């Protein structure tokens, strides 16, 4: 299934995408797509519904595909070729940082540069959505705790991240710096998370081309590893790192986002995002 939330910000309604690519409203069956919706029994009940019995809705604004996220966990340098373009060694253990919940926005929401931003960058990533609580989970059992997957753009302000102290979070957690979606695709429909192509274009130019099979640490490893340091709760999101082709690694000079730029990105089986970049404007963040 492909689950999503649509409508104005703060007024989103639950829906699913039917096999014909049409939005079907779920509002008569559940008030919203919450962490409880992501439990295996709840997802199985939704899967038994015939989408043709649900009312059609026009595709408008898309929000984050579920609500109630408590943690937005991110992994750095998880593709060896991205580590190389960054001039950094391949990590021996996963590099873990947190993105703020206020960075999370819908797939096609405007990306608003913070005041003084000069080095904003793009990163297409596979997102992993937790469906059942995971604490000290063996790697062999880790994927049983995954409800589904989604596209994430881990937008990063490189000056804030790398030149203003040792903490990555300040360059990763700016408002609108975590577009998610367009939908959450359940794990049964995705299959092997290490067999997905991913890509990103800026202004029509292909910048990133990658494959999740090239991750240093795969999804099962990451879920197991993180569960040793924090309890992963239903609705938590793990974004798993980016392939090469980020602006910081461009030759002969880095290329960074500026107002008016358009990013288009996607992952096989998981859909596409499109974002336009804007200068600082709080109305675009709150609206």
N, C-alpha and C positions, 0 to 999 in steps of 0.2 A: 504493500500500500504506500501511497504518497499522501502524507498528511500535511495540512497547511492551515494558516490562519489569515483571513483576508478582512479588509475594511480599514477605516481610518485608525490612526494610532490611538491606542487606548480603548478602542471599540471593536477590536477584531472578533470575528466569528470563526468557529471551527469548520473545516471543510476537508474534502479529499479530492484528489485528481483521479478521474475515472480512466479506463483504458483508452478512451478516445481523446484524452487530453482536455476534458471539460471539467470545470469545478462543480462539485456537488456539496451542497450545504449539509452540515452535520448538526446544526443548532437544535433541531428537534430531538436529537438523541443524547447530546451531552452539552453542558454549558460552555466548555472550552477544552482544548487539548492541554492537559496538565500532566505532572509526573505520574499520577494514578492511571492516566490513559495509556502510559507507556509500559505498564506491567504486562507480562505475557498473556494472562487471561483476558485482560481488557483489549489488547490488540487482536487476540483470536476472535473475540466477540465482534469487533468491528469488521474483521476480514470476512465474516459470514454474511454481512449485509450486501445485498445486491445494489450496486451504485445507481442502477437505473431507477430505483424506487426513491431516490433522493432528489430534491429540487435542484435545478441548475441555477448557478449564480454567475454573473459576469465577472471576469477577472479584472480586479482593480488593484488597489494597494495591497501588497503582501507584507505581513508582519513576520517576526520570528515564528517558526512553525509550531512552537509549543510555548507555554508560559510556565512560570514556577522554577526556572533555572536557578540553582543556588551557587554553582561554581562554573566558571569559564576557564578551564585549565588549558595551557598551551605548551607545546614542545618545540624547542629550538634546535636548529642545525640537524634535522633528522634525515636529511638527504646528503650523502657524502659529497656530491658535486656542488650542492649549495654551500656546504662548509668550505669547499675549496675556493669558490668565487668570493667568499667572505674573508678569505685569508686566515681561516681558523681550523684547528684540527678537528677531525671527526670525534665526537664525544664518546667516552668509554661507558658512560651512563647517560640516560636521558637528561637533557637540560629542561628544567621545569620552571615556568613562570605563570602568572595569572593575568588574564585580561579582565577588566572591570565589567560588571553587568551592564553599566550604562554605555559601554561600547557596542553592545549587541543591538542590531537593527535588522529590519527585513532586507531581503536580497537586493532590492532595487532602490533602497532608500538613498537619499543624497549622502555623499561623504563630505563632511565639513572639516576643513583644515583648521586646527587650533591657531590662536593668535601667535604670530611669530614663526609659524612652521616654514621651514626651508628644505626639509629632506624627507617628505612623506613618500612612502614606498608601498608597493603591492606585494601580496603573497597568497596565491591560491593554495588551499589546504583541504584535506579530508577531515570533516568533523565526525566525531563518534559520540552518539547520544546514549547515555546510560539508562537502562530500563529497570534493573533491580539492584538493590544495594550491594556494593562490592567492598569487602574488607579482607585483606590478606588472601586474595584470590590466587590460586595456582594458575599459571599460564594456560594450562590445558583446559581450564574451565572458564577462562576470562570472557570469551565471546558469548557465553550464555547470559552475561550481564548486559549485553548491548541490545538496545531497542532498535536502533537504526543509525543511518548515516546522512550527512548533508554536506553541502558546499559551504566553505568559510573563506572569507577574504580577511586574512590577518594583516590589516593595514598597520604600518609601523612608521613612526617619526624617528628617523635614524639619529638625528642630532640629540633628541631627547633620550633615546635608547642607549647610545654609545658614548656621547660626549658630555653628558651632564650627570656624572656619577656612575656607579656600577650596577644600578638596578634597571633591568629592561622594562619593568612594568610601566614606568612613566611615558615611554614611547609607544606602548602597545595598548594603553587603556583609554585613550582619548575618546570622547563622545563620537559615535558613528564609526569607530575604527574596527568593528567586527560584524560586517554583514553576514547573515546566515540564511540559508535556504536556496532556492525558493520553497522547497518542501523537505520534510523528513521522510526518507525512504526506509521502510522497515527492513530489518536485517535479512529476512527470508527472501526478499526481492533482490537484494544486492548480491548475495552469495559471498564469495571470497573478497574481503576488503583489500587484499594485497594484489588484486588484479584489475585495477581501475586506472584508466588514462585521465590526466588532468591538464588543463591549459589556461592561459590568460593572455588577453590582448589589451594593449593600450592604444587608443585612437586608431584601431584597426590593424595594428602591427603586432604580430605574434611575439610575445616576450618570454613566456614560460611554456614549456612542454615537458611533461613528466609522467611518471607511472608509479603507483603506490608500491609496486614490487621492489622499488629501489630504496624504500625506507631503510634507515639504519636499524631502527626498532619498529617492529610491526605492531599492529593494533593490539593483538593479544598480549604481547610483551608490555605495551604501554599501560593497558588496563591493569594487568597484574602488578606492575612496578608502582604505579600511582596508588594502588590500593594498600600498599605498605606504609604510605606516608599520610594518607587521608582516606576517610570513608567516602567512597563515590556513591552519591545518592541518585535516585531516579530523577531525570531531567538535567543532570549535570552534563556539560559538554567538554569534550577533549578535542582540541584542534592539533593536528599531528605533524606539523612542519611542512615546509614548502620545497619544491624542486628548484633548480637553478633558473636564472633569468630575471631576478629582481633588479630594480633600478640601481641599487647600490653597487651591483656587480657589473654594470654595463661598461664596455670599453669603447674608446679610450677614456671616457669620463662617465661618472654616474649620471643617471637621469632620474629626476624626481617629479612627483605629481604636482600639477599646478591647476588653478581654477580653469574649468572648461574641459579638462581631460575626461575621457570616457573609458572605463574599464569594463571589459566583457570577459567572463571567466566561467568555467564549467568543469564538471567531472562526469565521466561516463556513468550512466544510469541514474545520476543524481540531479540533473538539470543545470540551468545556467543562471548567472546573475549579470546585471548591468548596473553600473553606478556612474553618475556624473560627479565630478569633484567641484566643490564650491569653496570660496573664501569664507572666513569666519562669519557666521550668521546664525545666532541662536534660534531664530524662528524656524530655520530648516531642521534644527535638531529636535525641537519640541513639537513641531507640527506633524 
